[in-house]
Structure formats: structure tokens, C-alpha cells
Amino acid sequence: MPTAVIITAAFAREAEVQCAALGAGQLEPVVITHPLSTLSNDEIQARAAEAVSQIQRVVVVR
């Protein structure tokens, strides 16, 4: 099943370490700008837009 893991840039290194440790080194996370918790709805929409092109690249139905 095609999957996109979305993380903020602050967690990019941790995601890399966890993917390697769990044998998922081929997983390519979608990385958006940090933070999320303090944003307005409009700012969250902008983060979602930031993710769209990456999701389209990462989630390839085979």
C-alpha cells in the first residue's frame, strides 16, 4: 500500500535513524517546515500545500 510519512524538518535525523533501525531505509519521508503546534489554520494549510508535491513523488502506485 503506498504510504507517505510526513514529518517536520526538526525530526528529519530521527526519522532517518528510525528507518534504518527498523529496516525501512527505502522509506522517503515527506519533510515540511517546523513547527506545527502553534500555527493558525491558514498556516497549517500552507504546510499541507508544502507537502503535496513531495507526496506525489513519494507515493507511486506500482
N, C-alpha and C positions, 0 to 999 in steps of 0.2 A: 504494500500500500504506500503510495507516495506520501511523504511526510516532510514538513518544514518545521524545524526547531527555531523559534525566534528568541533571540537574547539581546540584551543591550551591550554596548561596547565594553562596559565595565566588567563584564563576565566572559569576555572572549577567551582569555587564557584558561580560565576554569573549565569552560566548555571543551577546549582542546584537550586538556588533561583528562577530563572525564570520558570523552570519546575514545581516547587512546586506551584508557584503563578498562573500558567496557567492550573493547573490540569493535568499536564503531568509528574507526579512523576515517572511513569514507564519507561520513556524515558531514555535510557542509552547513553550518548554522547560518541563519539569516541574522545579520547584525544590524541593529538600529541604534540611534543615539540614546545615550543615558541622560537623565533618569526618566522614569515613567510615573512614579508615585505622586509627584507634586504637580502634575500637568493638568491644564484645563481640558475640557472635551475637544476643543479645537486643536490644541497641541497634540493630543492623543491621535486625532485624525491625521495630523501631519506625520506622526510616527508610522501609522499604518500605511500611508502613502509611500513612505520611505522604504517599506518592506516589500511592496508589490513587485517591483522588477526583480528583486532577489528571489522572491518566492517563485516567480515564473521560471527563473533559471534553475533553481534547485529542485523543484517538483516537476519532474519529467515523467510522464506516464509512459511506461515501456511495455 
